Amino acid sequence: MVCPSALPSARDWYLAGPTMVRASSRAGATRAAPLPFLAMEVDAERAALEAALAGHGEHELFACDPALADTAAFCAAYGFAPEDSANTIVVMGKSNPPVYAACVVLATHRLDVNRVVKEKLGTRKASFAAPDETRELTSHEIGGVTAFGLPAGLPLWVDAAVMKRERIVLGGGSRSWKVIAPPSILRTLPNFEVVEGLANPAPPRP
């Protein structure tokens, strides 16, 4: 029997190929036994992501613990700045039928849904797409929605502040992967458009 306190926490692990490897600054980091079911799922997710990224320029894949995929947890666990974290958010214009777009904004900013997004969608009302709508439209997991591999014809609006970063961290389509790349990679995607004022800096927390 293993004492739970002796087990490494989620933050001590990263995914690497077909096994889980414990990250350690000490020599002789321990390698766990292969986890075939998890490995197959992660390999399939990586293959789909690599296919979506093919031909779009320089990038790096970064594996992460799915439990730490949400922006704040990811940045805290892996040492990335929120200013470099770019979230892909699906929005919906309320009409019949509804219209959709994907927006890329920095984690330090808030999407202007009620003014800029609504005007660009050309509808009287706009809102964030529900999680189920986002999954159905993109086939991406919540917490891992990415600008890559989106449906043909879906507008991709990128806040101008995103393009001013040296590098950005984007979702990878699942909660197990992130994509690190210069923001210029977004220019290679269909339906790309830079939108000034799409998002505004979030007010400082009290």
C-alpha positions as CSV (number, residue, x, y, z in Angstrom):
1,M,0.0,0.0,0.0
2,V,1.3,3.4,-1.0
3,C,0.7,6.4,1.3
4,P,-1.1,9.1,-0.7
5,S,1.2,11.8,0.7
6,A,4.1,9.9,-0.9
7,L,2.7,10.2,-4.4
8,P,3.7,13.2,-6.6
9,S,1.2,15.9,-7.1
10,A,-0.2,16.8,-10.5
11,R,2.2,19.6,-10.8
12,D,5.1,17.2,-10.5
13,W,4.3,15.4,-13.8
14,Y,4.3,16.2,-17.4
15,L,3.3,14.0,-20.3
16,A,6.0,12.7,-22.6
17,G,5.3,10.2,-25.3
18,P,3.8,6.9,-24.1
19,T,4.7,7.4,-20.4
20,M,4.3,9.8,-17.6
21,V,7.7,11.3,-16.5
22,R,8.2,13.0,-13.2
23,A,9.9,16.4,-13.7
24,S,12.8,16.8,-11.3
25,S,15.9,19.0,-11.1
26,R,17.7,16.1,-9.3
27,A,19.7,13.6,-11.2
28,G,17.9,10.3,-12.0
29,A,14.3,11.5,-12.4
30,T,12.0,8.6,-12.0
31,R,10.0,7.1,-14.9
32,A,6.7,5.6,-14.2
33,A,5.3,2.5,-15.7
34,P,3.6,3.0,-19.1
35,L,0.0,4.0,-19.0
36,P,-1.3,2.6,-22.3
37,F,-4.9,3.9,-22.3
38,L,-3.7,7.5,-21.4
39,A,-0.9,7.2,-23.8
40,M,-3.1,6.2,-26.7
41,E,-5.5,9.2,-26.0
42,V,-2.6,11.7,-25.7
43,D,-1.0,10.3,-28.8
44,A,-4.2,10.7,-30.8
45,E,-4.7,14.3,-29.5
46,R,-1.1,15.1,-30.5
47,A,-1.5,13.6,-33.9
48,A,-4.7,15.7,-34.5
49,L,-2.9,18.9,-33.3
50,E,0.1,18.3,-35.5
51,A,-2.1,17.8,-38.5
52,A,-3.9,21.1,-37.8
53,L,-0.6,22.9,-37.4
54,A,1.1,21.4,-40.5
55,G,2.4,24.1,-42.8
56,H,1.6,27.0,-40.5
57,G,5.1,27.8,-39.4
58,E,7.4,27.7,-36.4
59,H,5.8,26.3,-33.2
60,E,6.4,24.2,-30.1
61,L,4.1,21.7,-28.5
62,F,4.0,21.8,-24.8
63,A,2.4,18.9,-22.9
64,C,0.5,19.7,-19.7
65,D,-1.5,17.9,-17.0
66,P,-5.2,18.1,-18.1
67,A,-6.1,19.1,-14.5
68,L,-3.9,22.3,-15.0
69,A,-5.1,23.3,-18.5
70,D,-7.2,26.3,-17.4
71,T,-5.3,29.5,-17.9
72,A,-4.6,30.6,-14.3
73,A,-3.7,27.1,-13.1
74,F,-1.5,26.5,-16.2
75,C,0.4,29.7,-15.8
76,A,1.0,29.2,-12.1
77,A,2.1,25.6,-12.5
78,Y,4.4,25.9,-15.5
79,G,5.8,29.5,-15.1
80,F,4.2,31.2,-18.0
81,A,3.0,34.8,-17.8
82,P,-0.7,35.5,-18.2
83,E,0.3,38.3,-20.6
84,D,1.5,35.6,-23.0
85,S,-1.5,33.4,-22.7
86,A,-3.9,33.8,-25.6
87,N,-7.3,32.3,-25.2
88,T,-9.6,31.2,-28.1
89,I,-13.2,32.0,-27.3
90,V,-16.2,31.2,-29.5
91,V,-18.9,33.8,-29.6
92,M,-22.5,33.6,-30.9
93,G,-24.7,36.2,-32.5
94,K,-28.3,35.6,-31.6
95,S,-30.2,35.3,-34.9
96,N,-32.0,32.6,-36.8
97,P,-29.8,30.7,-37.6
98,P,-27.2,31.9,-35.0
99,V,-23.9,33.1,-36.3
100,Y,-20.5,32.3,-34.8
101,A,-16.9,33.5,-34.7
102,A,-13.7,32.6,-32.8
103,C,-11.9,35.3,-31.0
104,V,-8.3,35.2,-29.7
105,V,-7.6,37.5,-26.7
106,L,-4.9,37.7,-24.1
107,A,-5.7,36.3,-20.7
108,T,-5.1,39.7,-19.2
109,H,-7.9,41.2,-21.4
110,R,-11.7,40.9,-21.5
111,L,-13.6,40.4,-24.8
112,D,-15.9,43.3,-25.7
113,V,-18.9,41.1,-26.5
114,N,-21.6,43.7,-26.0
115,R,-20.2,46.3,-28.4
116,V,-17.4,45.2,-30.8
117,V,-18.3,41.5,-31.1
118,K,-22.0,42.3,-31.5
119,E,-21.2,44.9,-34.2
120,K,-19.0,42.5,-36.2
121,L,-21.5,39.7,-36.0
122,G,-24.2,42.0,-37.2
123,T,-26.8,40.9,-34.7
124,R,-28.8,42.7,-32.1
125,K,-27.4,40.5,-29.3
126,A,-24.2,38.5,-28.8
127,S,-22.9,36.2,-26.1
128,F,-20.2,33.6,-25.4
129,A,-21.1,30.3,-27.0
130,A,-22.2,27.7,-24.5
131,P,-19.6,24.9,-23.7
132,D,-21.7,22.3,-25.6
133,E,-22.0,24.6,-28.6
134,T,-18.2,25.3,-28.6
135,R,-17.5,21.5,-28.4
136,E,-19.9,20.7,-31.2
137,L,-18.7,23.5,-33.5
138,T,-14.9,23.1,-33.0
139,S,-14.5,19.5,-31.7
140,H,-12.2,21.0,-29.1
141,E,-12.3,20.5,-25.4
142,I,-13.2,23.3,-23.1
143,G,-9.9,24.5,-21.6
144,G,-8.1,23.6,-24.8
145,V,-10.0,25.4,-27.5
146,T,-7.5,26.6,-30.2
147,A,-7.3,28.7,-33.3
148,F,-6.0,25.7,-35.3
149,G,-8.3,23.3,-37.1
150,L,-11.4,25.4,-36.9
151,P,-14.3,24.8,-39.2
152,A,-14.0,26.3,-42.7
153,G,-15.8,29.6,-43.0
154,L,-15.6,30.4,-39.2
155,P,-14.2,34.0,-38.8
156,L,-11.1,34.2,-36.7
157,W,-10.8,37.6,-35.0
158,V,-7.6,38.4,-33.1
159,D,-7.3,41.3,-30.7
160,A,-4.5,43.6,-31.8
161,A,-2.8,43.3,-28.4
162,V,-2.1,39.6,-29.1
163,M,-0.1,40.5,-32.2
164,K,2.2,42.7,-30.1
165,R,3.6,39.8,-28.0
166,E,6.9,38.2,-28.8
167,R,5.3,34.7,-28.3
168,I,2.0,33.4,-27.2
169,V,0.7,30.2,-25.6
170,L,-2.5,28.9,-27.3
171,G,-4.7,25.9,-26.6
172,G,-4.0,22.7,-28.3
173,G,-7.5,21.4,-28.9
174,S,-7.4,19.2,-25.8
175,R,-6.6,19.7,-22.2
176,S,-3.3,17.8,-22.6
177,W,-1.4,20.2,-25.1
178,K,-0.6,23.8,-25.6
179,V,1.0,25.5,-28.6
180,I,3.8,28.0,-28.1
181,A,4.5,30.2,-31.2
182,P,5.0,33.8,-32.4
183,P,1.7,35.5,-32.9
184,S,2.5,35.7,-36.6
185,I,1.4,32.1,-36.9
186,L,-2.2,33.2,-36.7
187,R,-1.7,35.2,-39.9
188,T,-1.4,31.8,-41.7
189,L,-4.9,30.7,-40.8
190,P,-8.0,31.1,-42.9
191,N,-10.5,33.9,-42.1
192,F,-7.8,35.7,-39.9
193,E,-8.5,39.3,-39.1
194,V,-6.8,41.7,-36.5
195,V,-9.5,43.7,-34.7
196,E,-8.5,46.8,-32.8
197,G,-10.3,47.0,-29.5
198,L,-11.7,43.5,-29.7
199,A,-10.7,43.1,-26.0
200,N,-9.8,45.6,-23.3
201,P,-7.3,45.2,-20.4
202,A,-9.0,43.7,-17.4
203,P,-9.3,45.9,-14.4
204,P,-6.8,45.0,-11.6
205,R,-8.0,42.7,-9.0
206,P,-8.6,44.3,-5.6
